[in-house]
Amino acid sequence: MREYLLVLFCTAAVTYLLTGPVRKFAIAAGAMPPLRARDVHREPTPRLGGIAMFGGLCAGILVASQLDNLSKVFSQGTDIRALLSGAGIMWLLGVLDDKWGVDALVKLGGQMIAAGVMVWQGVTVITLPVPGVGAVAVSPTQGMVISVTLVVVMVNAVNFIDGLDGLAGGMVCIAAMAFFLYSYRLWYGYTIMDAAPAVLFSVLLIGMCMGFLAHNLHPARIFMGDSGSMMLGLMLAVAAISITGRVDPDLITSETGSQTATVHALVPIYIPLLLPLTVIALPLADLLLAVVRRTWAGQSPFAADKRHLHHRLLQVGHSHSRAVLIMYFWAALIAFGTVAFSVTNTGRTVVLTLAGLCLVGLVVLLTPRFRPRAPRAVQSFVPPRYRRRPVAGRAAAAAVTGSEAAAVAPAPEPMAELSAKDKELLGELGKGSSAVSGRGHGSGRGR
């Protein structure tokens, strides 16, 4: 576990340190597209954040290759090489799209090429675990189709939710955490070495997202762009493919001693690809709804609009930060709920807990304008929008009342602002000839 933590820290640190220089480079390169109708930010923001994330990925892989336990992943398979190849192609395609823009069909073709390169290097589904049957072998063509489809779906699902500050990075980070817990349990608890690459990929994903989120939370200073979102989706898909279809249920049966316990332990992957789909359930639902909505309206499935789930949360009345937190909550509930159901032997407890959390989530979802105020003792530790401001509120009200009164009250007379001596002088000037003669006499005496 310590080696994984070291890889996570190095990946996050390199990503964080590179994001600042990448932001300056994006501004100098002009990778700041003008605001569009579907955008929710108010000023042009640089993209190309995926460059920093790719740098963090390379740094994490380099550190992992030098560690004793993790170096076995490099020598026992080609998953790391395949990941770098596919991520490099996807990253390059995203950089081109962030700077100059790429047609949707060309982008789809590039995604399929990146997935095909990884399949050619061995990252493919070999078997599918079927309940009551066991591991069912699939042909190379079927495995290629399943793998490419999974990559394209996950890449576009993550890309579709990249619409609010910190949304895509945070949701992928949550999904990677859930995937890490499950794959680490298979690798460490059941000593299944085929699960080791998925553990490393999950750690790299967590580090990349955490390092970039420090710059991407609202208000974001830089966006990851397609160069980052498509790469994150590809890495999620690679983690799923590397573990789905490679875990032999007979290995777990030998550890648990019963077929029933094995079925329960493999719940998230007994139904093909269930776990990787549940960890991105919200992005996947948003993708499917968008495709159906646009196709029904006679538009292209890749046509952009402002009717995604996060846009609807803003339209309901939630603030930017609250909409992102709500999406985080539901993503974590689905992903960690699936993992918890596969770990514990008391499914009823998990179901009741999830039902209670769903109720809490629905209450928050239906009260968009409710702003709780923190107690006075903890006001210095909470965001400003949750602090009590009675004095400032009264001062603001007084200022508003004063400005309204000033607008209604008549303007003061100019004479009220003069001193007594000035008033006397003005009075003498207003007497006509006497005042002039007095001035003439005085002038004559002076001469």
C-alpha positions as CSV (number, residue, x, y, z in Angstrom):
1,M,0.0,0.0,0.0
2,R,2.9,2.4,0.7
3,E,4.2,2.0,-2.8
4,Y,0.8,2.9,-4.2
5,L,0.6,6.0,-2.0
6,L,4.0,7.0,-3.2
7,V,2.9,6.7,-6.8
8,L,-0.3,8.6,-6.1
9,F,1.6,11.5,-4.4
10,C,4.2,11.8,-7.2
11,T,1.5,11.8,-9.9
12,A,-0.6,14.4,-8.1
13,A,2.4,16.6,-7.3
14,V,3.7,16.6,-10.9
15,T,0.3,17.3,-12.3
16,Y,-0.2,20.1,-9.9
17,L,3.2,21.7,-10.6
18,L,2.8,21.4,-14.3
19,T,-0.7,22.9,-14.5
20,G,0.5,26.5,-13.8
21,P,3.1,26.6,-16.7
22,V,0.6,24.8,-19.0
23,R,-2.0,27.5,-18.2
24,K,0.5,30.2,-19.3
25,F,1.4,28.2,-22.4
26,A,-2.3,27.7,-23.3
27,I,-2.9,31.5,-23.0
28,A,0.2,32.2,-25.2
29,A,-0.9,29.6,-27.7
30,G,-4.4,31.0,-27.9
31,A,-6.1,27.9,-26.7
32,M,-8.9,30.1,-25.2
33,P,-12.0,29.6,-27.3
34,P,-14.7,32.3,-27.1
35,L,-17.7,31.7,-24.9
36,R,-20.4,29.5,-26.5
37,A,-24.1,29.4,-25.8
38,R,-23.8,26.2,-23.7
39,D,-21.0,27.5,-21.6
40,V,-21.6,28.5,-18.0
41,H,-18.4,30.3,-17.3
42,R,-18.4,34.1,-17.8
43,E,-15.0,34.7,-19.4
44,P,-12.7,32.8,-21.7
45,T,-10.6,30.2,-19.9
46,P,-7.5,28.4,-21.2
47,R,-7.7,24.7,-21.9
48,L,-5.0,22.1,-22.6
49,G,-5.0,21.0,-19.0
50,G,-4.6,17.5,-20.3
51,I,-0.9,18.3,-21.0
52,A,-0.3,18.5,-17.3
53,M,-2.3,15.4,-16.6
54,F,-0.3,13.4,-19.2
55,G,2.9,14.6,-17.6
56,G,1.7,13.4,-14.2
57,L,0.8,10.0,-15.8
58,C,4.3,9.6,-17.2
59,A,5.8,10.6,-13.9
60,G,3.7,8.1,-12.0
61,I,4.5,5.3,-14.4
62,L,8.2,6.1,-14.1
63,V,8.1,6.0,-10.3
64,A,6.2,2.8,-10.3
65,S,8.7,1.1,-12.6
66,Q,11.4,1.7,-10.0
67,L,9.6,0.1,-7.1
68,D,10.1,-3.5,-6.3
69,N,6.5,-4.8,-6.0
70,L,5.0,-2.6,-8.7
71,S,7.8,-3.3,-11.2
72,K,6.4,-6.8,-11.7
73,V,3.4,-5.3,-13.5
74,F,5.8,-4.1,-16.2
75,S,7.5,-7.4,-16.7
76,Q,4.5,-9.7,-16.5
77,G,2.4,-8.1,-19.2
78,T,2.0,-5.4,-21.9
79,D,-0.8,-3.4,-20.2
80,I,1.4,-0.5,-19.3
81,R,2.8,-0.2,-22.8
82,A,-0.7,-0.4,-24.2
83,L,-2.0,2.2,-21.8
84,L,0.8,4.7,-22.8
85,S,0.2,4.1,-26.5
86,G,-3.6,4.6,-26.3
87,A,-3.4,7.5,-23.9
88,G,-0.7,9.2,-26.1
89,I,-3.0,8.9,-29.2
90,M,-6.0,10.1,-27.3
91,W,-4.0,13.0,-25.7
92,L,-2.7,14.1,-29.1
93,L,-6.1,14.1,-30.6
94,G,-7.5,16.1,-27.7
95,V,-4.7,18.7,-27.9
96,L,-5.5,19.2,-31.6
97,D,-9.2,19.6,-30.8
98,D,-8.6,22.0,-27.9
99,K,-6.5,24.3,-30.2
100,W,-8.0,24.1,-33.6
101,G,-11.1,22.0,-33.2
102,V,-11.7,18.5,-34.7
103,D,-14.8,17.2,-36.5
104,A,-16.9,14.9,-34.4
105,L,-16.6,12.0,-36.8
106,V,-12.8,12.4,-37.1
107,K,-12.7,12.5,-33.3
108,L,-14.7,9.3,-33.1
109,G,-12.3,7.6,-35.6
110,G,-9.3,8.7,-33.5
111,Q,-10.9,7.2,-30.4
112,M,-11.4,3.9,-32.2
113,I,-7.8,3.9,-33.5
114,A,-6.5,4.4,-29.9
115,A,-8.7,1.6,-28.7
116,G,-7.6,-0.7,-31.6
117,V,-3.9,0.0,-30.8
118,M,-4.5,-1.1,-27.2
119,V,-6.4,-4.2,-28.3
120,W,-3.5,-5.1,-30.7
121,Q,-1.1,-4.9,-27.7
122,G,-3.2,-7.3,-25.6
123,V,-5.6,-5.2,-23.6
124,T,-8.8,-6.9,-24.6
125,V,-11.6,-8.9,-23.0
126,I,-10.8,-12.6,-23.1
127,T,-13.6,-14.2,-21.2
128,L,-16.9,-13.0,-19.8
129,P,-18.1,-14.3,-16.4
130,V,-21.7,-15.6,-16.7
131,P,-23.7,-16.5,-13.6
132,G,-24.2,-20.3,-13.2
133,V,-21.9,-21.0,-16.1
134,G,-18.6,-19.5,-15.2
135,A,-16.0,-18.0,-17.5
136,V,-17.2,-18.0,-21.1
137,A,-14.4,-17.6,-23.7
138,V,-15.0,-15.0,-26.4
139,S,-13.4,-15.0,-29.9
140,P,-10.7,-12.4,-30.7
141,T,-13.2,-10.5,-32.9
142,Q,-15.8,-10.4,-30.1
143,G,-13.3,-9.4,-27.6
144,M,-12.1,-6.6,-29.9
145,V,-15.6,-5.3,-30.4
146,I,-16.4,-5.3,-26.7
147,S,-13.2,-3.6,-25.8
148,V,-13.4,-0.9,-28.5
149,T,-17.0,-0.2,-27.6
150,L,-16.2,0.1,-23.9
151,V,-13.4,2.6,-24.7
152,V,-15.5,4.7,-26.9
153,V,-18.5,4.8,-24.5
154,M,-16.4,5.7,-21.5
155,V,-14.4,8.3,-23.4
156,N,-17.5,10.1,-24.6
157,A,-19.3,9.7,-21.3
158,V,-16.5,11.5,-19.4
159,N,-16.3,14.1,-22.2
160,F,-20.0,14.8,-22.0
161,I,-20.0,15.7,-18.3
162,D,-17.0,18.1,-18.6
163,G,-19.3,21.1,-18.4
164,L,-18.8,22.5,-14.9
165,D,-15.7,23.5,-13.0
166,G,-14.2,20.4,-11.4
167,L,-17.1,18.1,-12.4
168,A,-15.4,15.6,-14.7
169,G,-12.2,15.4,-12.7
170,G,-14.0,14.9,-9.4
171,M,-16.4,12.2,-10.8
172,V,-13.5,10.3,-12.4
173,C,-11.6,10.5,-9.2
174,I,-14.5,9.1,-7.3
175,A,-14.9,6.3,-9.8
176,A,-11.2,5.5,-9.7
177,M,-11.3,5.3,-5.9
178,A,-14.2,2.8,-6.0
179,F,-12.4,0.8,-8.7
180,F,-9.2,0.9,-6.6
181,L,-10.9,-0.6,-3.6
182,Y,-12.4,-3.4,-5.5
183,S,-9.4,-4.3,-7.6
184,Y,-7.0,-4.0,-4.6
185,R,-9.3,-6.5,-2.7
186,L,-9.0,-9.0,-5.6
187,W,-5.3,-8.6,-5.8
188,Y,-4.4,-8.4,-2.1
189,G,-7.3,-10.5,-0.6
190,Y,-7.4,-13.3,-3.2
191,T,-3.8,-12.9,-4.6
192,I,-5.0,-12.6,-8.2
193,M,-2.1,-11.1,-10.1
194,D,-4.3,-10.2,-13.1
195,A,-5.9,-7.5,-11.0
196,A,-2.6,-5.7,-10.3
197,P,-2.6,-3.6,-13.4
198,A,-6.1,-2.3,-12.6
199,V,-4.9,-1.3,-9.1
200,L,-2.0,0.7,-10.6
201,F,-4.2,2.4,-13.2
202,S,-6.7,3.4,-10.6
203,V,-3.9,5.0,-8.4
204,L,-2.6,6.9,-11.4
205,L,-6.1,8.2,-12.2
206,I,-6.6,9.3,-8.6
207,G,-3.3,11.2,-8.6
208,M,-3.9,12.9,-11.9
209,C,-7.4,14.1,-10.9
210,M,-6.4,15.3,-7.5
211,G,-3.4,17.2,-8.8
212,F,-5.5,18.9,-11.5
213,L,-8.6,19.6,-9.3
214,A,-6.6,22.1,-7.2
215,H,-6.6,24.4,-10.3
216,N,-10.0,23.3,-11.7
217,L,-12.4,23.8,-8.9
218,H,-14.8,26.7,-9.1
219,P,-13.8,29.3,-10.2
220,A,-11.6,27.3,-12.5
221,R,-8.3,28.8,-13.7
222,I,-7.9,26.2,-16.5
223,F,-9.9,23.5,-18.1
224,M,-8.7,20.0,-18.9
225,G,-10.3,20.2,-22.4
226,D,-10.7,17.1,-24.6
227,S,-7.0,16.3,-24.1
228,G,-7.8,15.6,-20.5
229,S,-11.3,14.3,-20.5
230,M,-10.8,11.8,-23.3
231,M,-7.6,10.5,-21.7
232,L,-9.4,10.0,-18.3
233,G,-12.2,8.1,-20.0
234,L,-9.7,5.9,-21.8
235,M,-7.8,5.1,-18.6
236,L,-11.1,4.1,-16.9
237,A,-11.9,1.8,-19.7
238,V,-8.4,0.3,-19.6
239,A,-8.7,-0.4,-15.9
240,A,-12.1,-2.1,-16.5
241,I,-10.8,-4.2,-19.4
242,S,-7.7,-5.3,-17.6
243,I,-9.7,-6.8,-14.8
244,T,-13.0,-7.8,-16.5
245,G,-12.7,-11.2,-18.2
246,R,-9.3,-11.9,-16.7
247,V,-10.4,-12.9,-13.2
248,D,-11.1,-16.6,-13.1
249,P,-13.9,-17.4,-10.7
250,D,-12.3,-20.8,-9.9
251,L,-9.4,-18.9,-8.2
252,I,-11.8,-17.2,-5.8
253,T,-13.8,-20.4,-5.2
254,S,-10.5,-22.0,-4.0
255,E,-10.2,-19.2,-1.5
256,T,-13.8,-18.9,-0.3
257,G,-14.5,-22.7,-0.4
258,S,-18.0,-22.3,-1.8
259,Q,-19.6,-21.4,-5.1
260,T,-22.2,-19.2,-3.3
261,A,-19.5,-17.1,-1.6
262,T,-17.7,-16.8,-5.0
263,V,-20.9,-15.5,-6.7
264,H,-21.4,-13.0,-4.0
265,A,-17.7,-11.9,-4.1
266,L,-17.9,-11.4,-7.9
267,V,-21.2,-9.6,-8.0
268,P,-19.8,-6.5,-9.6
269,I,-18.1,-8.4,-12.5
270,Y,-20.4,-11.5,-12.8
271,I,-22.7,-9.4,-15.0
272,P,-20.3,-8.4,-17.8
273,L,-18.8,-5.0,-17.2
274,L,-21.2,-4.1,-14.4
275,L,-18.6,-2.5,-12.2
276,P,-17.0,-0.2,-14.8
277,L,-20.5,0.9,-15.9
278,T,-21.7,1.6,-12.4
279,V,-18.7,3.8,-11.5
280,I,-19.7,6.1,-14.3
281,A,-23.4,5.6,-14.1
282,L,-24.3,9.3,-14.1
283,P,-22.0,10.2,-17.1
284,L,-23.3,7.2,-19.0
285,A,-26.9,8.1,-18.3
286,D,-26.2,11.7,-19.4
287,L,-24.6,10.3,-22.6
288,L,-27.6,8.0,-23.4
289,L,-30.1,10.8,-22.7
290,A,-28.2,13.2,-24.9
291,V,-28.1,10.7,-27.8
292,V,-31.8,9.9,-27.6
293,R,-32.7,13.6,-27.2
294,R,-30.7,14.8,-30.1
295,T,-31.6,11.9,-32.4
296,W,-35.3,12.4,-31.6
297,A,-35.0,16.1,-32.5
298,G,-33.4,15.2,-35.8
299,Q,-30.0,16.4,-34.8
300,S,-26.6,14.8,-34.8
301,P,-25.8,12.8,-31.6
302,F,-22.6,14.8,-31.3
303,A,-24.4,18.2,-31.6
304,A,-23.7,20.3,-28.5
305,D,-26.6,21.7,-26.3
306,K,-27.3,23.0,-22.9
307,R,-29.5,20.3,-21.6
308,H,-27.1,18.0,-19.8
309,L,-27.7,16.9,-16.2
310,H,-25.5,19.5,-14.7
311,H,-27.2,22.2,-16.8
312,R,-30.5,21.1,-15.5
313,L,-29.3,21.4,-11.9
314,L,-28.3,25.0,-12.6
315,Q,-31.7,25.7,-14.2
316,V,-33.5,24.3,-11.2
317,G,-31.8,26.9,-9.0
318,H,-28.7,25.2,-7.6
319,S,-25.5,27.2,-7.5
320,H,-22.4,26.1,-9.4
321,S,-20.7,24.5,-6.4
322,R,-23.8,22.8,-5.2
323,A,-24.6,21.3,-8.6
324,V,-21.1,19.8,-8.7
325,L,-21.4,18.5,-5.1
326,I,-24.7,16.9,-5.9
327,M,-23.2,15.1,-8.9
328,Y,-20.3,14.0,-6.7
329,F,-22.7,12.6,-4.1
330,W,-24.7,10.5,-6.5
331,A,-21.6,9.2,-8.3
332,A,-20.1,8.1,-5.0
333,L,-23.3,6.6,-3.8
334,I,-23.7,4.4,-6.9
335,A,-20.0,3.4,-7.2
336,F,-19.2,2.8,-3.5
337,G,-22.6,1.2,-3.0
338,T,-21.8,-1.4,-5.6
339,V,-18.4,-2.1,-4.1
340,A,-19.9,-2.3,-0.6
341,F,-22.5,-4.8,-1.8
342,S,-19.7,-7.1,-3.1
343,V,-17.7,-6.9,0.1
344,T,-20.2,-7.3,3.0
345,N,-22.2,-10.4,3.7
346,T,-25.2,-8.4,4.9
347,G,-26.8,-7.1,1.8
348,R,-29.8,-5.8,3.7
349,T,-27.7,-3.4,5.7
350,V,-26.2,-2.0,2.5
351,V,-29.6,-1.6,0.9
352,L,-31.0,0.2,3.9
353,T,-28.0,2.5,4.1
354,L,-28.2,3.3,0.4
355,A,-31.9,4.0,0.7
356,G,-31.3,6.4,3.6
357,L,-28.5,8.2,1.7
358,C,-30.8,8.4,-1.4
359,L,-33.4,10.1,0.7
360,V,-30.9,12.6,1.9
361,G,-29.8,13.2,-1.7
362,L,-33.4,13.7,-2.8
363,V,-34.0,16.3,-0.1
364,V,-30.9,18.3,-1.1
365,L,-31.8,17.9,-4.8
366,L,-35.3,19.3,-4.2
367,T,-34.2,22.3,-2.0
368,P,-32.0,24.3,-4.4
369,R,-32.5,27.7,-2.7
370,F,-31.9,26.5,0.9
371,R,-28.7,27.9,2.3
372,P,-27.9,26.5,5.7
373,R,-26.1,28.9,8.1
374,A,-23.3,27.4,10.2
375,P,-23.1,28.0,13.9
376,R,-21.1,30.9,15.1
377,A,-18.4,28.6,16.6
378,V,-17.4,27.2,13.2
379,Q,-18.0,30.2,11.0
380,S,-14.3,30.7,10.4
381,F,-14.0,27.2,8.9
382,V,-16.8,27.2,6.4
383,P,-17.2,29.1,3.0
384,P,-18.4,32.7,3.3
385,R,-21.8,31.9,1.7
386,Y,-22.7,29.8,4.8
387,R,-21.7,32.4,7.5
388,R,-24.1,34.5,9.4
389,R,-23.7,38.2,8.7
390,P,-26.2,40.2,10.9
391,V,-24.1,43.3,11.2
392,A,-23.1,43.4,7.6
393,G,-26.7,42.8,6.6
394,R,-27.9,45.7,8.8
395,A,-25.2,48.0,7.4
396,A,-26.1,47.1,3.9
397,A,-29.8,47.8,4.6
398,A,-28.9,51.1,6.1
399,A,-26.8,52.0,3.1
400,V,-29.6,51.1,0.8
401,T,-32.1,53.1,2.9
402,G,-29.7,56.1,3.0
403,S,-29.2,56.0,-0.8
404,E,-33.0,55.9,-1.3
405,A,-33.5,58.8,1.1
406,A,-30.9,60.8,-0.7
407,A,-32.6,60.2,-4.0
408,V,-36.0,61.4,-2.6
409,A,-34.8,64.3,-0.4
410,P,-34.5,67.8,-2.0
411,A,-31.1,69.0,-2.8
412,P,-29.6,71.4,-0.2
413,E,-29.5,75.1,-1.0
414,P,-26.1,76.5,-2.1
415,M,-26.2,79.3,0.6
416,A,-26.1,76.7,3.3
417,E,-22.6,75.6,2.4
418,L,-21.1,79.2,2.6
419,S,-19.5,80.9,5.6
420,A,-20.9,84.0,7.3
421,K,-18.2,86.2,5.7
422,D,-18.9,85.0,2.2
423,K,-22.6,85.6,2.8
424,E,-21.9,89.2,3.9
425,L,-19.7,89.8,0.8
426,L,-22.4,88.4,-1.5
427,G,-24.9,90.7,0.2
428,E,-22.8,93.8,-0.5
429,L,-22.4,92.8,-4.1
430,G,-26.1,92.4,-4.4
431,K,-26.8,96.1,-3.3
432,G,-26.0,97.5,-6.8
433,S,-24.4,100.9,-7.1
434,S,-23.6,101.4,-3.5
435,A,-21.6,98.3,-3.5
436,V,-19.8,99.5,-6.7
437,S,-19.2,103.0,-5.3
438,G,-17.9,101.5,-2.1
439,R,-15.5,99.4,-4.2
440,G,-14.6,102.5,-6.2
441,H,-13.8,104.6,-3.1
442,G,-11.7,101.9,-1.7
443,S,-9.8,101.5,-4.9
444,G,-9.1,105.2,-5.1
445,R,-7.8,105.3,-1.6
446,G,-5.6,102.5,-2.2
447,R,-4.0,104.2,-5.1
